[in-house]
Amino acid sequence: MSVAEELPGGNDAALLRQSLDEVRRVIVGQDHMVERLIVALLARGHCLLEGVPGVAKTLAASTLATVVGGTFARIQFTPDLVPSDIVGTRVFHPSNEKFDVELGPVFVNFLLADEINRAPAKVQSALLEVMAERQVTLAGVTHPLPRPFIVLATQNPIESEGVYPLPEVQRDRFLFRVRVPHPSAHEELEILHRMSVKPPVPERVLDPDKLLALQEAAEQVSVHQLVADYVVRLVMSTRSPADYGLSDLIDTIEIGVSPRATLGLVSAGRALALLRGRDYLLPDDVRDVAVDVMSHRLMLTFDALADGVDPEQVVKQILQAVPPPLVVWNQNR
């Protein structure tokens, strides 16, 4: 029996590892991005992938949808998009002289919002209800989205023409903001070998019902009171830096992270713990997801933005300043 199978939740961890390996058969490198996509699925959260063109953001999202199973749709966001293009609209049929509701492409399990920062404000506002409430209201009637439902969005951070910066309220709806870097020289060579002949085709490992069961298992991961207190201290240090020995951040942080960051740290940490074969949350799990959960929720001051301060470095400074608790779990309980 493998180590994963001996641990609580080991069967779930083995199945999740199999899903990870299947995605990695297609995606060379980018292990951090692939793992965060799986964690976002388990935590019922949306994920924003940020990187320059050609680093496999879209391929990773579509591959994950194939591996996990369920319905999938890709929307290429453009400046001329209107809300009815994504959520649906009422259509008049002359034959029966009635209006019928035509549901949009968001009614799937996996929605790939490609180049989301190209969409205008009206489309962004329509997407808010989809992401937050997992429902669409058309002509006064509410239509629930399928379960599970996740938005995997991509954006190019260096593009400046024909793009609309995501508003803070929408960035807050994403559980993760994951930066996707260029591959290394070794990975670039592996991409050449793997993709230049016959690209691998992913196989389905999960299905929507099993994913829902895994999401419920992640929600049952135990959270020690000391770990919960640590999460709160991390969040409060962004709102009152001086109270946590971070006086140099007073002129850097305009507004600290929202309560969604608190919930996100716990839900993402639980999902990561399940992926690692545990049924309890450790401070290391929280620390591992903190940068991706908190950095895009920080609002920096104008001076900090002008100086090019990276919010990820701010979160890393907070992680160094706020000590984690020492939590000892009974492994044989």
Salt bridges, closest charged atoms under 4 A:
ASP12 OD1 - LYS210 NZ 3.75
GLU22 OE2 - ARG25 NH2 2.66
ASP31 OD1 - ARG24 NE 3.49
GLU35 OE1 - ARG36 NH1 2.84
GLU50 OE1 - ARG177 NH1 3.63
GLU50 OE2 - ARG179 NE 3.84
ASP100 OD2 - HIS93 NE2 3.44
ASP114 OD2 - ARG74 NH2 2.64
GLU115 OE2 - ARG118 NE 3.11
GLU159 OE2 - ARG118 NH2 3.46
ASP172 OD2 - ARG260 NH1 2.74
ASP172 OD1 - ARG297 NE 2.67
GLU190 OE2 - ARG194 NH2 3.26
GLU219 OE2 - ARG44 NE 2.73
ASP229 OD2 - ARG233 NE 3.16
ASP279 OD1 - ARG333 NH2 3.73
ASP285 OD1 - ARG276 NH1 2.87
ASP285 OD1 - ARG278 NH2 2.78
ASP288 OD2 - ARG276 NH2 2.67
ASP292 OD2 - HIS32 NE2 2.81
ASP292 OD2 - ARG36 NE 2.82
ASP310 OD2 - ARG179 NH1 2.95
GLU312 OE2 - ARG177 NH2 3.99
GLU312 OE2 - ARG179 NE 3.55
